């Protein structure tokens, strides 16, 4: 049985969201981060995204937590 749990969605642009979910693929749990589009032609997940295996999640989380908010500020020129 495939268990999926959506953690959250972030709007990327109109009609496109980034979805973070915990799921199981090939019998292995992990975190999937993928784009979900809503349009007249197609509604659903795209191929754009990545999967973090459960055994690498702590390493991934440490990398994300090491990002300073100051690093993400736009440069004012």
N, CA, C, O and CB atoms as a CASP TS submission, in Angstrom:
PFRMAT TS
TARGET T0000
AUTHOR 0000-0000-0000
METHOD Language model
MODEL 1
PARENT N/A
ATOM      1  N   UNK     1       0.834  -1.184   0.000  1.00  0.00           N
ATOM      2  CA  UNK     1       0.000   0.000   0.000  1.00  0.00           C
ATOM      3  C   UNK     1       0.880   1.250   0.000  1.00  0.00           C
ATOM      4  O   UNK     1       1.802   1.367   0.807  1.00  0.00           O
ATOM      5  CB  UNK     1      -0.949  -0.003   1.214  1.00  0.00           C
ATOM      6  N   UNK     2       0.592   2.170  -0.899  1.00  0.00           N
ATOM      7  CA  UNK     2       1.351   3.410  -0.995  1.00  0.00           C
ATOM      8  C   UNK     2       0.740   4.456  -0.081  1.00  0.00           C
ATOM      9  O   UNK     2      -0.425   4.826  -0.231  1.00  0.00           O
ATOM     10  CB  UNK     2       1.393   3.918  -2.450  1.00  0.00           C
ATOM     11  N   UNK     3       1.531   4.926   0.863  1.00  0.00           N
ATOM     12  CA  UNK     3       1.080   5.982   1.760  1.00  0.00           C
ATOM     13  C   UNK     3       1.657   7.307   1.280  1.00  0.00           C
ATOM     14  O   UNK     3       2.857   7.415   1.028  1.00  0.00           O
ATOM     15  CB  UNK     3       1.499   5.690   3.234  1.00  0.00           C
ATOM     16  N   UNK     4       0.804   8.305   1.156  1.00  0.00           N
ATOM     17  CA  UNK     4       1.236   9.636   0.773  1.00  0.00           C
ATOM     18  C   UNK     4       0.678  10.637   1.769  1.00  0.00           C
ATOM     19  O   UNK     4      -0.484  10.553   2.165  1.00  0.00           O
ATOM     20  CB  UNK     4       0.787   9.977  -0.669  1.00  0.00           C
ATOM     21  N   UNK     5       1.509  11.577   2.167  1.00  0.00           N
ATOM     22  CA  UNK     5       1.071  12.613   3.091  1.00  0.00           C
ATOM     23  C   UNK     5       1.618  13.941   2.596  1.00  0.00           C
ATOM     24  O   UNK     5       2.824  14.181   2.651  1.00  0.00           O
ATOM     25  CB  UNK     5       1.541  12.316   4.552  1.00  0.00           C
ATOM     26  N   UNK     6       0.730  14.807   2.110  1.00  0.00           N
ATOM     27  CA  UNK     6       1.159  16.131   1.689  1.00  0.00           C
ATOM     28  C   UNK     6       1.561  16.941   2.909  1.00  0.00           C
ATOM     29  O   UNK     6       0.811  17.037   3.881  1.00  0.00           O
ATOM     30  CB  UNK     6       0.045  16.848   0.896  1.00  0.00           C
ATOM     31  N   UNK     7       2.756  17.525   2.848  1.00  0.00           N
ATOM     32  CA  UNK     7       3.270  18.357   3.928  1.00  0.00           C
ATOM     33  C   UNK     7       2.895  19.806   3.686  1.00  0.00           C
ATOM     34  O   UNK     7       2.542  20.526   4.620  1.00  0.00           O
ATOM     35  CB  UNK     7       4.794  18.210   4.055  1.00  0.00           C
ATOM     36  N   UNK     8       2.970  20.237   2.427  1.00  0.00           N
ATOM     37  CA  UNK     8       2.610  21.611   2.118  1.00  0.00           C
ATOM     38  C   UNK     8       2.765  21.921   0.644  1.00  0.00           C
ATOM     39  O   UNK     8       3.348  21.155  -0.122  1.00  0.00           O
ATOM     40  CB  UNK     8       3.444  22.562   2.928  1.00  0.00           C
ATOM     41  N   UNK     9       2.217  23.086   0.269  1.00  0.00           N
ATOM     42  CA  UNK     9       2.280  23.568  -1.115  1.00  0.00           C
ATOM     43  C   UNK     9       2.710  25.022  -1.095  1.00  0.00           C
ATOM     44  O   UNK     9       2.302  25.798  -0.231  1.00  0.00           O
ATOM     45  CB  UNK     9       0.905  23.404  -1.843  1.00  0.00           C
ATOM     46  N   UNK    10       3.549  25.379  -2.071  1.00  0.00           N
ATOM     47  CA  UNK    10       4.011  26.753  -2.223  1.00  0.00           C
ATOM     48  C   UNK    10       3.717  27.167  -3.654  1.00  0.00           C
ATOM     49  O   UNK    10       4.085  26.467  -4.597  1.00  0.00           O
ATOM     50  CB  UNK    10       5.543  26.898  -1.883  1.00  0.00           C
ATOM     51  N   UNK    11       3.049  28.311  -3.817  1.00  0.00           N
ATOM     52  CA  UNK    11       2.756  28.810  -5.148  1.00  0.00           C
ATOM     53  C   UNK    11       4.056  29.279  -5.807  1.00  0.00           C
ATOM     54  O   UNK    11       4.793  30.084  -5.239  1.00  0.00           O
ATOM     55  CB  UNK    11       1.715  29.959  -5.090  1.00  0.00           C
ATOM     56  N   UNK    12       4.325  28.772  -7.000  1.00  0.00           N
ATOM     57  CA  UNK    12       5.524  29.168  -7.747  1.00  0.00           C
ATOM     58  C   UNK    12       5.178  30.284  -8.727  1.00  0.00           C
ATOM     59  O   UNK    12       5.905  31.270  -8.852  1.00  0.00           O
ATOM     60  CB  UNK    12       6.133  27.955  -8.502  1.00  0.00           C
ATOM     61  N   UNK    13       4.069  30.111  -9.407  1.00  0.00           N
ATOM     62  CA  UNK    13       3.492  31.111 -10.310  1.00  0.00           C
ATOM     63  C   UNK    13       2.054  30.681 -10.538  1.00  0.00           C
ATOM     64  O   UNK    13       1.656  29.605 -10.091  1.00  0.00           O
ATOM     65  CB  UNK    13       4.301  31.232 -11.682  1.00  0.00           C
ATOM     66  N   UNK    14       1.274  31.490 -11.218  1.00  0.00           N
ATOM     67  CA  UNK    14      -0.121  31.138 -11.443  1.00  0.00           C
ATOM     68  C   UNK    14      -0.211  29.795 -12.170  1.00  0.00           C
ATOM     69  O   UNK    14       0.367  29.611 -13.241  1.00  0.00           O
ATOM     70  CB  UNK    14      -0.836  32.242 -12.251  1.00  0.00           C
ATOM     71  N   UNK    15      -0.940  28.877 -11.570  1.00  0.00           N
ATOM     72  CA  UNK    15      -1.129  27.563 -12.170  1.00  0.00           C
ATOM     73  C   UNK    15      -0.066  26.542 -11.827  1.00  0.00           C
ATOM     74  O   UNK    15      -0.159  25.393 -12.258  1.00  0.00           O
ATOM     75  CB  UNK    15      -1.190  27.703 -13.621  1.00  0.00           C
ATOM     76  N   UNK    16       0.954  26.935 -11.052  1.00  0.00           N
ATOM     77  CA  UNK    16       2.024  26.001 -10.690  1.00  0.00           C
ATOM     78  C   UNK    16       2.344  26.122  -9.207  1.00  0.00           C
ATOM     79  O   UNK    16       2.587  27.214  -8.693  1.00  0.00           O
ATOM     80  CB  UNK    16       3.291  26.262 -11.536  1.00  0.00           C
ATOM     81  N   UNK    17       2.338  24.979  -8.533  1.00  0.00           N
ATOM     82  CA  UNK    17       2.699  24.916  -7.119  1.00  0.00           C
ATOM     83  C   UNK    17       3.830  23.911  -6.942  1.00  0.00           C
ATOM     84  O   UNK    17       3.964  22.966  -7.720  1.00  0.00           O
ATOM     85  CB  UNK    17       1.472  24.529  -6.242  1.00  0.00           C
ATOM     86  N   UNK    18       4.631  24.125  -5.920  1.00  0.00           N
ATOM     87  CA  UNK    18       5.621  23.145  -5.504  1.00  0.00           C
ATOM     88  C   UNK    18       5.000  22.384  -4.337  1.00  0.00           C
ATOM     89  O   UNK    18       4.576  22.985  -3.350  1.00  0.00           O
ATOM     90  CB  UNK    18       7.001  23.824  -5.104  1.00  0.00           C
ATOM     91  N   UNK    19       4.948  21.057  -4.455  1.00  0.00           N
ATOM     92  CA  UNK    19       4.331  20.212  -3.438  1.00  0.00           C
ATOM     93  C   UNK    19       5.415  19.399  -2.738  1.00  0.00           C
ATOM     94  O   UNK    19       6.255  18.772  -3.383  1.00  0.00           O
ATOM     95  CB  UNK    19       3.257  19.279  -4.064  1.00  0.00           C
ATOM     96  N   UNK    20       5.380  19.422  -1.407  1.00  0.00           N
ATOM     97  CA  UNK    20       6.279  18.610  -0.594  1.00  0.00           C
ATOM     98  C   UNK    20       5.432  17.536   0.050  1.00  0.00           C
ATOM     99  O   UNK    20       4.425  17.828   0.694  1.00  0.00           O
ATOM    100  CB  UNK    20       7.042  19.469   0.482  1.00  0.00           C
ATOM    101  N   UNK    21       5.847  16.275  -0.127  1.00  0.00           N
ATOM    102  CA  UNK    21       5.072  15.182   0.446  1.00  0.00           C
ATOM    103  C   UNK    21       5.980  14.044   0.895  1.00  0.00           C
ATOM    104  O   UNK    21       7.055  13.820   0.339  1.00  0.00           O
ATOM    105  CB  UNK    21       4.047  14.670  -0.564  1.00  0.00           C
ATOM    106  N   UNK    22       5.520  13.341   1.907  1.00  0.00           N
ATOM    107  CA  UNK    22       6.168  12.108   2.344  1.00  0.00           C
ATOM    108  C   UNK    22       5.424  10.989   1.632  1.00  0.00           C
ATOM    109  O   UNK    22       4.195  10.921   1.664  1.00  0.00           O
ATOM    110  CB  UNK    22       6.142  11.933   3.934  1.00  0.00           C
ATOM    111  N   UNK    23       6.195  10.109   0.985  1.00  0.00           N
ATOM    112  CA  UNK    23       5.555   9.029   0.250  1.00  0.00           C
ATOM    113  C   UNK    23       6.443   7.791   0.243  1.00  0.00           C
ATOM    114  O   UNK    23       7.512   7.755   0.853  1.00  0.00           O
ATOM    115  CB  UNK    23       5.238   9.468  -1.186  1.00  0.00           C
ATOM    116  N   UNK    24       5.963   6.790  -0.461  1.00  0.00           N
ATOM    117  CA  UNK    24       6.694   5.542  -0.603  1.00  0.00           C
ATOM    118  C   UNK    24       6.789   5.235  -2.089  1.00  0.00           C
ATOM    119  O   UNK    24       5.778   5.246  -2.791  1.00  0.00           O
ATOM    120  CB  UNK    24       6.003   4.373   0.181  1.00  0.00           C
ATOM    121  N   UNK    25       8.004   4.959  -2.575  1.00  0.00           N
ATOM    122  CA  UNK    25       8.205   4.624  -3.974  1.00  0.00           C
ATOM    123  C   UNK    25       9.100   3.392  -4.031  1.00  0.00           C
ATOM    124  O   UNK    25      10.202   3.391  -3.483  1.00  0.00           O
ATOM    125  CB  UNK    25       8.829   5.822  -4.768  1.00  0.00           C
ATOM    126  N   UNK    26       8.633   2.369  -4.681  1.00  0.00           N
ATOM    127  CA  UNK    26       9.401   1.124  -4.731  1.00  0.00           C
ATOM    128  C   UNK    26       9.576   0.501  -3.365  1.00  0.00           C
ATOM    129  O   UNK    26      10.559  -0.194  -3.106  1.00  0.00           O
ATOM    130  CB  UNK    26      10.752   1.369  -5.347  1.00  0.00           C
ATOM    131  N   UNK    27       8.601   0.758  -2.481  1.00  0.00           N
ATOM    132  CA  UNK    27       8.661   0.200  -1.129  1.00  0.00           C
ATOM    133  C   UNK    27       9.574   0.963  -0.185  1.00  0.00           C
ATOM    134  O   UNK    27       9.783   0.538   0.951  1.00  0.00           O
ATOM    135  CB  UNK    27       9.109  -1.216  -1.195  1.00  0.00           C
ATOM    136  N   UNK    28      10.122   2.090  -0.642  1.00  0.00           N
ATOM    137  CA  UNK    28      11.024   2.875   0.204  1.00  0.00           C
ATOM    138  C   UNK    28      10.432   4.251   0.455  1.00  0.00           C
ATOM    139  O   UNK    28      10.004   4.937  -0.473  1.00  0.00           O
ATOM    140  CB  UNK    28      12.419   3.000  -0.444  1.00  0.00           C
ATOM    141  N   UNK    29      10.414   4.645   1.727  1.00  0.00           N
ATOM    142  CA  UNK    29       9.883   5.956   2.115  1.00  0.00           C
ATOM    143  C   UNK    29      10.875   7.053   1.781  1.00  0.00           C
ATOM    144  O   UNK    29      12.084   6.833   1.698  1.00  0.00           O
ATOM    145  CB  UNK    29       9.548   5.987   3.614  1.00  0.00           C
ATOM    146  N   UNK    30      10.319   8.252   1.592  1.00  0.00           N
ATOM    147  CA  UNK    30      11.157   9.407   1.307  1.00  0.00           C
ATOM    148  C   UNK    30      10.318  10.665   1.231  1.00  0.00           C
ATOM    149  O   UNK    30       9.113  10.648   1.484  1.00  0.00           O
ATOM    150  CB  UNK    30      11.929   9.205   0.008  1.00  0.00           C
ATOM    151  N   UNK    31      10.976  11.757   0.877  1.00  0.00           N
ATOM    152  CA  UNK    31      10.324  13.052   0.700  1.00  0.00           C
ATOM    153  C   UNK    31      10.422  13.403  -0.779  1.00  0.00           C
ATOM    154  O   UNK    31      11.507  13.400  -1.361  1.00  0.00           O
ATOM    155  CB  UNK    31      10.981  14.170   1.607  1.00  0.00           C
ATOM    156  N   UNK    32       9.274  13.705  -1.378  1.00  0.00           N
ATOM    157  CA  UNK    32       9.231  14.093  -2.778  1.00  0.00           C
ATOM    158  C   UNK    32       8.872  15.565  -2.866  1.00  0.00           C
ATOM    159  O   UNK    32       7.948  16.031  -2.197  1.00  0.00           O
ATOM    160  CB  UNK    32       8.219  13.225  -3.571  1.00  0.00           C
ATOM    161  N   UNK    33       9.610  16.298  -3.697  1.00  0.00           N
ATOM    162  CA  UNK    33       9.354  17.716  -3.940  1.00  0.00           C
ATOM    163  C   UNK    33       9.139  17.855  -5.443  1.00  0.00           C
ATOM    164  O   UNK    33      10.077  17.715  -6.228  1.00  0.00           O
ATOM    165  CB  UNK    33      10.548  18.641  -3.423  1.00  0.00           C
ATOM    166  N   UNK    34       7.885  18.133  -5.840  1.00  0.00           N
ATOM    167  CA  UNK    34       7.557  18.185  -7.266  1.00  0.00           C
ATOM    168  C   UNK    34       6.622  19.336  -7.577  1.00  0.00           C
ATOM    169  O   UNK    34       5.946  19.875  -6.701  1.00  0.00           O
ATOM    170  CB  UNK    34       6.928  16.874  -7.716  1.00  0.00           C
ATOM    171  N   UNK    35       6.605  19.698  -8.861  1.00  0.00           N
ATOM    172  CA  UNK    35       5.687  20.725  -9.327  1.00  0.00           C
ATOM    173  C   UNK    35       4.341  20.102  -9.674  1.00  0.00           C
ATOM    174  O   UNK    35       4.268  19.003 -10.224  1.00  0.00           O
ATOM    175  CB  UNK    35       6.270  21.464 -10.542  1.00  0.00           C
ATOM    176  N   UNK    36       3.280  20.829  -9.341  1.00  0.00           N
ATOM    177  CA  UNK    36       1.907  20.436  -9.662  1.00  0.00           C
ATOM    178  C   UNK    36       1.309  21.576 -10.477  1.00  0.00           C
ATOM    179  O   UNK    36       1.272  22.719 -10.021  1.00  0.00           O
ATOM    180  CB  UNK    36       1.052  20.137  -8.355  1.00  0.00           C
ATOM    181  N   UNK    37       0.837  21.263 -11.688  1.00  0.00           N
ATOM    182  CA  UNK    37       0.282  22.296 -12.549  1.00  0.00           C
ATOM    183  C   UNK    37      -1.222  22.118 -12.710  1.00  0.00           C
ATOM    184  O   UNK    37      -1.747  21.005 -12.671  1.00  0.00           O
ATOM    185  CB  UNK    37       0.966  22.278 -13.913  1.00  0.00           C
ATOM    186  N   UNK    38      -1.890  23.238 -12.890  1.00  0.00           N
ATOM    187  CA  UNK    38      -3.326  23.256 -13.168  1.00  0.00           C
ATOM    188  C   UNK    38      -3.517  24.115 -14.412  1.00  0.00           C
ATOM    189  O   UNK    38      -3.269  25.320 -14.388  1.00  0.00           O
ATOM    190  CB  UNK    38      -4.163  23.813 -11.937  1.00  0.00           C
ATOM    191  N   UNK    39      -3.963  23.482 -15.507  1.00  0.00           N
ATOM    192  CA  UNK    39      -4.192  24.223 -16.744  1.00  0.00           C
ATOM    193  C   UNK    39      -5.342  23.570 -17.508  1.00  0.00           C
ATOM    194  O   UNK    39      -5.877  22.544 -17.088  1.00  0.00           O
ATOM    195  CB  UNK    39      -2.898  24.270 -17.619  1.00  0.00           C
ATOM    196  N   UNK    40      -5.711  24.173 -18.625  1.00  0.00           N
ATOM    197  CA  UNK    40      -6.779  23.606 -19.444  1.00  0.00           C
ATOM    198  C   UNK    40      -6.357  22.276 -20.061  1.00  0.00           C
ATOM    199  O   UNK    40      -7.181  21.376 -20.227  1.00  0.00           O
ATOM    200  CB  UNK    40      -7.184  24.589 -20.543  1.00  0.00           C
ATOM    201  N   UNK    41      -5.064  22.150 -20.404  1.00  0.00           N
ATOM    202  CA  UNK    41      -4.575  20.941 -21.071  1.00  0.00           C
ATOM    203  C   UNK    41      -4.234  19.806 -20.107  1.00  0.00           C
ATOM    204  O   UNK    41      -4.415  18.634 -20.436  1.00  0.00           O
ATOM    205  CB  UNK    41      -3.361  21.275 -21.889  1.00  0.00           C
ATOM    206  N   UNK    42      -3.738  20.156 -18.909  1.00  0.00           N
ATOM    207  CA  UNK    42      -3.255  19.123 -17.983  1.00  0.00           C
ATOM    208  C   UNK    42      -3.335  19.630 -16.555  1.00  0.00           C
ATOM    209  O   UNK    42      -3.015  20.785 -16.273  1.00  0.00           O
ATOM    210  CB  UNK    42      -1.804  18.709 -18.324  1.00  0.00           C
ATOM    211  N   UNK    43      -3.763  18.762 -15.664  1.00  0.00           N
ATOM    212  CA  UNK    43      -3.727  19.034 -14.235  1.00  0.00           C
ATOM    213  C   UNK    43      -3.089  17.832 -13.560  1.00  0.00           C
ATOM    214  O   UNK    43      -3.576  16.707 -13.674  1.00  0.00           O
ATOM    215  CB  UNK    43      -5.160  19.320 -13.662  1.00  0.00           C
ATOM    216  N   UNK    44      -2.004  18.083 -12.863  1.00  0.00           N
ATOM    217  CA  UNK    44      -1.324  17.000 -12.159  1.00  0.00           C
ATOM    218  C   UNK    44       0.145  17.317 -11.966  1.00  0.00           C
ATOM    219  O   UNK    44       0.605  18.425 -12.242  1.00  0.00           O
ATOM    220  CB  UNK    44      -1.480  15.687 -12.916  1.00  0.00           C
ATOM    221  N   UNK    45       0.874  16.313 -11.483  1.00  0.00           N
ATOM    222  CA  UNK    45       2.300  16.473 -11.230  1.00  0.00           C
ATOM    223  C   UNK    45       3.083  16.459 -12.538  1.00  0.00           C
ATOM    224  O   UNK    45       2.738  15.737 -13.474  1.00  0.00           O
ATOM    225  CB  UNK    45       2.806  15.369 -10.295  1.00  0.00           C
ATOM    226  N   UNK    46       4.132  17.259 -12.591  1.00  0.00           N
ATOM    227  CA  UNK    46       5.052  17.239 -13.717  1.00  0.00           C
ATOM    228  C   UNK    46       6.224  16.335 -13.358  1.00  0.00           C
ATOM    229  O   UNK    46       6.288  15.791 -12.255  1.00  0.00           O
ATOM    230  CB  UNK    46       5.538  18.678 -14.080  1.00  0.00           C
ATOM    231  N   UNK    47       7.133  16.183 -14.283  1.00  0.00           N
ATOM    232  CA  UNK    47       8.340  15.407 -14.004  1.00  0.00           C
ATOM    233  C   UNK    47       9.359  16.223 -13.223  1.00  0.00           C
ATOM    234  O   UNK    47      10.311  15.673 -12.669  1.00  0.00           O
ATOM    235  CB  UNK    47       8.962  14.909 -15.302  1.00  0.00           C
ATOM    236  N   UNK    48       9.154  17.551 -13.180  1.00  0.00           N
ATOM    237  CA  UNK    48      10.103  18.431 -12.489  1.00  0.00           C
ATOM    238  C   UNK    48      10.042  18.198 -10.986  1.00  0.00           C
ATOM    239  O   UNK    48       8.976  18.294 -10.377  1.00  0.00           O
ATOM    240  CB  UNK    48       9.812  19.913 -12.812  1.00  0.00           C
ATOM    241  N   UNK    49      11.169  17.898 -10.405  1.00  0.00           N
ATOM    242  CA  UNK    49      11.220  17.702  -8.967  1.00  0.00           C
ATOM    243  C   UNK    49      12.322  16.747  -8.578  1.00  0.00           C
ATOM    244  O   UNK    49      13.155  16.360  -9.398  1.00  0.00           O
ATOM    245  CB  UNK    49       9.897  17.196  -8.458  1.00  0.00           C
ATOM    246  N   UNK    50      12.314  16.373  -7.314  1.00  0.00           N
ATOM    247  CA  UNK    50      13.328  15.458  -6.811  1.00  0.00           C
ATOM    248  C   UNK    50      12.765  14.635  -5.662  1.00  0.00           C
ATOM    249  O   UNK    50      11.706  14.942  -5.114  1.00  0.00           O
ATOM    250  CB  UNK    50      14.579  16.228  -6.359  1.00  0.00           C
ATOM    251  N   UNK    51      13.481  13.601  -5.317  1.00  0.00           N
ATOM    252  CA  UNK    51      13.079  12.731  -4.208  1.00  0.00           C
ATOM    253  C   UNK    51      14.269  12.543  -3.283  1.00  0.00           C
ATOM    254  O   UNK    51      15.372  12.230  -3.730  1.00  0.00           O
ATOM    255  CB  UNK    51      12.555  11.354  -4.725  1.00  0.00           C
ATOM    256  N   UNK    52      14.040  12.734  -1.994  1.00  0.00           N
ATOM    257  CA  UNK    52      15.067  12.550  -0.977  1.00  0.00           C
ATOM    258  C   UNK    52      14.734  11.254  -0.238  1.00  0.00           C
ATOM    259  O   UNK    52      13.701  11.180   0.429  1.00  0.00           O
ATOM    260  CB  UNK    52      15.142  13.787   0.013  1.00  0.00           C
ATOM    261  N   UNK    53      15.590  10.228  -0.342  1.00  0.00           N
ATOM    262  CA  UNK    53      15.317   8.976   0.376  1.00  0.00           C
ATOM    263  C   UNK    53      15.327   9.214   1.891  1.00  0.00           C
ATOM    264  O   UNK    53      16.045  10.082   2.387  1.00  0.00           O
ATOM    265  CB  UNK    53      16.362   7.890  -0.004  1.00  0.00           C
ATOM    266  N   UNK    54      14.531   8.443   2.605  1.00  0.00           N
ATOM    267  CA  UNK    54      14.402   8.616   4.056  1.00  0.00           C
ATOM    268  C   UNK    54      15.754   8.563   4.761  1.00  0.00           C
ATOM    269  O   UNK    54      15.980   9.298   5.723  1.00  0.00           O
ATOM    270  CB  UNK    54      13.482   7.546   4.632  1.00  0.00           C
ATOM    271  N   UNK    55      16.657   7.698   4.290  1.00  0.00           N
ATOM    272  CA  UNK    55      17.943   7.576   4.974  1.00  0.00           C
ATOM    273  C   UNK    55      18.875   8.765   4.719  1.00  0.00           C
ATOM    274  O   UNK    55      19.925   8.867   5.354  1.00  0.00           O
ATOM    275  CB  UNK    55      18.626   6.301   4.542  1.00  0.00           C
ATOM    276  N   UNK    56      18.506   9.668   3.797  1.00  0.00           N
ATOM    277  CA  UNK    56      19.295  10.870   3.523  1.00  0.00           C
ATOM    278  C   UNK    56      18.590  12.138   3.999  1.00  0.00           C
ATOM    279  O   UNK    56      19.112  13.241   3.837  1.00  0.00           O
ATOM    280  CB  UNK    56      19.588  10.973   2.033  1.00  0.00           C
ATOM    281  N   UNK    57      17.395  11.977   4.590  1.00  0.00           N
ATOM    282  CA  UNK    57      16.607  13.150   4.952  1.00  0.00           C
ATOM    283  C   UNK    57      17.290  14.034   5.995  1.00  0.00           C
ATOM    284  O   UNK    57      17.267  15.257   5.854  1.00  0.00           O
ATOM    285  CB  UNK    57      15.263  12.717   5.466  1.00  0.00           C
ATOM    286  N   UNK    58      17.895  13.461   7.032  1.00  0.00           N
ATOM    287  CA  UNK    58      18.558  14.289   8.056  1.00  0.00           C
ATOM    288  C   UNK    58      19.674  15.120   7.446  1.00  0.00           C
ATOM    289  O   UNK    58      19.850  16.283   7.809  1.00  0.00           O
ATOM    290  CB  UNK    58      19.120  13.409   9.186  1.00  0.00           C
ATOM    291  N   UNK    59      20.428  14.539   6.526  1.00  0.00           N
ATOM    292  CA  UNK    59      21.496  15.269   5.834  1.00  0.00           C
ATOM    293  C   UNK    59      20.896  16.422   5.007  1.00  0.00           C
ATOM    294  O   UNK    59      21.425  17.533   5.008  1.00  0.00           O
ATOM    295  CB  UNK    59      22.314  14.306   4.915  1.00  0.00           C
ATOM    296  N   UNK    60      19.800  16.146   4.310  1.00  0.00           N
ATOM    297  CA  UNK    60      19.107  17.168   3.522  1.00  0.00           C
ATOM    298  C   UNK    60      18.590  18.291   4.420  1.00  0.00           C
ATOM    299  O   UNK    60      18.761  19.470   4.110  1.00  0.00           O
ATOM    300  CB  UNK    60      17.943  16.541   2.735  1.00  0.00           C
ATOM    301  N   UNK    61      17.959  17.920   5.531  1.00  0.00           N
ATOM    302  CA  UNK    61      17.415  18.915   6.454  1.00  0.00           C
ATOM    303  C   UNK    61      18.521  19.795   7.026  1.00  0.00           C
ATOM    304  O   UNK    61      18.334  21.003   7.172  1.00  0.00           O
ATOM    305  CB  UNK    61      16.650  18.229   7.588  1.00  0.00           C
ATOM    306  N   UNK    62      19.664  19.211   7.351  1.00  0.00           N
ATOM    307  CA  UNK    62      20.790  20.002   7.851  1.00  0.00           C
ATOM    308  C   UNK    62      21.262  21.001   6.796  1.00  0.00           C
ATOM    309  O   UNK    62      21.595  22.140   7.123  1.00  0.00           O
ATOM    310  CB  UNK    62      21.952  19.081   8.267  1.00  0.00           C
ATOM    311  N   UNK    63      21.291  20.576   5.529  1.00  0.00           N
ATOM    312  CA  UNK    63      21.684  21.499   4.461  1.00  0.00           C
ATOM    313  C   UNK    63      20.706  22.657   4.359  1.00  0.00           C
ATOM    314  O   UNK    63      21.119  23.812   4.256  1.00  0.00           O
ATOM    315  CB  UNK    63      21.769  20.764   3.119  1.00  0.00           C
ATOM    316  N   UNK    64      19.413  22.359   4.388  1.00  0.00           N
ATOM    317  CA  UNK    64      18.388  23.396   4.289  1.00  0.00           C
ATOM    318  C   UNK    64      18.475  24.338   5.488  1.00  0.00           C
ATOM    319  O   UNK    64      18.408  25.557   5.329  1.00  0.00           O
ATOM    320  CB  UNK    64      16.979  22.766   4.200  1.00  0.00           C
ATOM    321  N   UNK    65      18.623  23.780   6.674  1.00  0.00           N
ATOM    322  CA  UNK    65      18.700  24.610   7.881  1.00  0.00           C
ATOM    323  C   UNK    65      19.958  25.466   7.933  1.00  0.00           C
ATOM    324  O   UNK    65      19.999  26.450   8.672  1.00  0.00           O
ATOM    325  CB  UNK    65      18.640  23.735   9.108  1.00  0.00           C
ATOM    326  N   UNK    66      20.983  25.112   7.164  1.00  0.00           N
ATOM    327  CA  UNK    66      22.228  25.894   7.172  1.00  0.00           C
ATOM    328  C   UNK    66      22.134  27.130   6.281  1.00  0.00           C
ATOM    329  O   UNK    66      23.040  27.963   6.295  1.00  0.00           O
ATOM    330  CB  UNK    66      23.397  25.024   6.718  1.00  0.00           C
ATOM    331  N   UNK    67      21.056  27.268   5.506  1.00  0.00           N
ATOM    332  CA  UNK    67      20.884  28.427   4.638  1.00  0.00           C
ATOM    333  C   UNK    67      20.463  29.623   5.489  1.00  0.00           C
ATOM    334  O   UNK    67      19.471  29.568   6.216  1.00  0.00           O
ATOM    335  CB  UNK    67      19.835  28.140   3.521  1.00  0.00           C
ATOM    336  N   UNK    68      21.227  30.691   5.384  1.00  0.00           N
ATOM    337  CA  UNK    68      20.910  31.915   6.116  1.00  0.00           C
ATOM    338  C   UNK    68      19.856  32.697   5.343  1.00  0.00           C
ATOM    339  O   UNK    68      19.912  32.767   4.115  1.00  0.00           O
ATOM    340  CB  UNK    68      22.183  32.780   6.343  1.00  0.00           C
ATOM    341  N   UNK    69      18.906  33.279   6.047  1.00  0.00           N
ATOM    342  CA  UNK    69      17.909  34.123   5.389  1.00  0.00           C
ATOM    343  C   UNK    69      18.567  35.309   4.702  1.00  0.00           C
ATOM    344  O   UNK    69      18.058  35.809   3.700  1.00  0.00           O
ATOM    345  CB  UNK    69      16.870  34.612   6.399  1.00  0.00           C
ATOM    346  N   UNK    70      19.702  35.762   5.239  1.00  0.00           N
ATOM    347  CA  UNK    70      20.436  36.854   4.594  1.00  0.00           C
ATOM    348  C   UNK    70      20.945  36.441   3.209  1.00  0.00           C
ATOM    349  O   UNK    70      21.038  37.276   2.309  1.00  0.00           O
ATOM    350  CB  UNK    70      21.613  37.296   5.476  1.00  0.00           C
ATOM    351  N   UNK    71      21.274  35.154   3.037  1.00  0.00           N
ATOM    352  CA  UNK    71      21.723  34.667   1.740  1.00  0.00           C
ATOM    353  C   UNK    71      20.614  34.742   0.688  1.00  0.00           C
ATOM    354  O   UNK    71      20.897  34.768  -0.510  1.00  0.00           O
ATOM    355  CB  UNK    71      22.221  33.236   1.869  1.00  0.00           C
ATOM    356  N   UNK    72      19.376  34.776   1.124  1.00  0.00           N
ATOM    357  CA  UNK    72      18.244  34.761   0.214  1.00  0.00           C
ATOM    358  C   UNK    72      17.698  36.152  -0.102  1.00  0.00           C
ATOM    359  O   UNK    72      16.785  36.294  -0.916  1.00  0.00           O
ATOM    360  CB  UNK    72      17.157  33.920   0.791  1.00  0.00           C
ATOM    361  N   UNK    73      18.253  37.168   0.537  1.00  0.00           N
ATOM    362  CA  UNK    73      17.794  38.529   0.272  1.00  0.00           C
ATOM    363  C   UNK    73      18.256  38.966  -1.105  1.00  0.00           C
ATOM    364  O   UNK    73      19.377  38.675  -1.522  1.00  0.00           O
ATOM    365  CB  UNK    73      18.308  39.505   1.349  1.00  0.00           C
ATOM    366  N   UNK    74      17.377  39.668  -1.803  1.00  0.00           N
ATOM    367  CA  UNK    74      17.710  40.198  -3.125  1.00  0.00           C
ATOM    368  C   UNK    74      18.743  41.304  -2.985  1.00  0.00           C
ATOM    369  O   UNK    74      18.671  42.133  -2.078  1.00  0.00           O
ATOM    370  CB  UNK    74      16.444  40.725  -3.848  1.00  0.00           C
ATOM    371  N   UNK    75      19.718  41.299  -3.911  1.00  0.00           N
ATOM    372  CA  UNK    75      20.705  42.370  -3.941  1.00  0.00           C
ATOM    373  C   UNK    75      20.054  43.626  -4.505  1.00  0.00           C
ATOM    374  O   UNK    75      19.375  43.579  -5.531  1.00  0.00           O
ATOM    375  CB  UNK    75      21.948  41.963  -4.781  1.00  0.00           C
ATOM    376  N   UNK    76      20.265  44.735  -3.833  1.00  0.00           N
ATOM    377  CA  UNK    76      19.727  46.014  -4.319  1.00  0.00           C
ATOM    378  C   UNK    76      20.847  46.758  -5.035  1.00  0.00           C
ATOM    379  O   UNK    76      21.846  47.136  -4.425  1.00  0.00           O
ATOM    380  CB  UNK    76      19.141  46.879  -3.140  1.00  0.00           C
ATOM    381  N   UNK    77      20.670  46.960  -6.317  1.00  0.00           N
ATOM    382  CA  UNK    77      21.713  47.638  -7.089  1.00  0.00           C
ATOM    383  C   UNK    77      21.272  49.018  -7.468  1.00  0.00           C
ATOM    384  O   UNK    77      22.017  49.747  -8.123  1.00  0.00           O
ATOM    385  CB  UNK    77      22.073  46.849  -8.336  1.00  0.00           C
TER
END
